[in-house]
Amino acid sequence: MRVVLERSNLLKSLSHVHRVVERRNTIPILSNVLLNAAGASLDLKATDLDLEITEAIAAVVEQAGATTVPAHLLYDIVRKLPDGAEVMLKTDDDGNSMTVISGRSSFRLQCLPQSDFPELTAGSLSHTFRLESASLKALIDKTQFAISTEETRYYLNGIYLHTLEIGGQLKLRAVATDGHRLARAEIEAPAGSEGMPGVIIPRKTVSELQKLVDDPDVVVTVELSDTKIRLTIGSVVLTSKLIDGTFPDYQRVIPTGNDKQLILDRQTFAQAVDRVSTISSERGRAVKLTIGNGQVTLAVNNPDSGSATEELAADYSSDPLEIGFNARYLLDVAAQLSGSEAKFMLADAGSPTLIHDTADERALYVLMPMRV
């Protein structure tokens, strides 16, 4: 193999694929990226056996061929080369090493044979649809913060993507929950998504996807089955296993009878929560909201370090209420809201609270209260 290409193009692709590669691997080949030069392009592929990412980039292929080299090492080398440089990649005659040449720099890397590189076969993917990357980004951004990190409840370690009919219209909905909070976002279902199975996209796949859908003009092709999902974003193809589990009936935890409406300025509220929570213990992080006519008092009490209070003006005319929430969860939700105001629908101190985005009716958040 002998190929010449722009450093910036190679770096961009390596930044996409090397993130999939785990730093510690018991199987040496999984630390490597597969490079395949043919025609007028270089294909890069990396996998952790659950997630696979491939990308094709334009290159001058002087001699076609394929090999695998350590992914993080190659990324670090290319990252440190000067801007605007040209990079040549060429394998030695015996195929045991590859040389990276740029200007006066030369690096020799150990190779492992292409034949050892595992293939994540997607099998037959039953449903295909296309959607704007901005729509997919919105679904992910508004829900991914609520994904559970608790490995024992593995079926909550991802975003549940499914279709459902609301008022005669089919919606594509994303839901994530960790048992303490729930985030739900939806868009109009794209053509081809009708009858798709409800799937749970793993946390790592969601994280990679979030970094790839930053160009709002790109159309994403989604192909999926019960067990796999493949997303094509421009020249990048992401294939992933899905979480094999049943997502809980989340509709049951979304309250319907919350009749106490509280409206706050989102930014002022978030800043106040951030300030008073400075004094809270890392473990507890509880903020008490004392809600009365026209105002909210935020209070944090930490026996080890002291206490803090702050008063905010609010639009509230129901019965007075005291309720506690995890400060970090409040800040996470506030960060997702796109409107200037946050609308809370409350019931009582022990019941889940609904938070609406005043600028986006397609997003909804549920927070479980804390005892304070």
C-alpha angles and dihedrals in degrees: 000000000000121000137161124203146154115280092224093055093046092047093050092052094043089051088057098045104034093062090068091059113092115230092228120046132171088197107063096207090061089066089061137083118222113232117195119180117194137139107348099328145070115222118207123197133180132172144176091197091257098056130031128187127189131181133180121212132185113259143158103251109201092170124013119229146116139238141151127241135175106288102209092044093052091046092052092049094050091043091057095049116102121268115268093022124143117230128207121199117192133166123221120247093259092049093229096113141026126212122216110203126185122159106311094341122100128178128183117206130190114245134209119206119270090230090068093057111110121236119219099213112206095198117202113339109209102198131045129182139154130225139170113270088230089060093048090046091052092051091050098040094050095049113025095083090067095055111124119244093195105115094201090065092050093163088068093052094097148028117286108223117190144138127245137168119247119181092340093310124108114231132191105221133192120199132180129176139166096192093262098064138011131206123196129182132168144183133187107287112255120233111275096033093093111120094007115154117254105255135192111220110207121246095246092051090049090051093051092044091052090059093048100051096063094113106081094198096062121100113220121215112212121197120178148164133179092284109024141040128197123193123190113201110176106298093347122093118192117191120184142172114239126231108269100222145087118267110224122253094269093180089075094064095050104095119225103186101059103131105165108097121202121181120190137172101262099216096043090049094049092049091049092049089049092051099048093042089062087086098046123104113258091239100048104030090171119163118194117216114203103194120195138151108318098343147066125208116205115205135181123186121189116177090205100051113013139260141287136198135183131181125218133186112243142177102242131134105163128098116305114269139188117204135160130217138179104263094219091053091051091051092047092054093043089054090058097050114101098190126084090241134054118214117206121192108199136185109177141320094279102043132085116269125221120221119196129197103231090205097046121039091184092074126071133174132197123199127191112220125238127224110253 
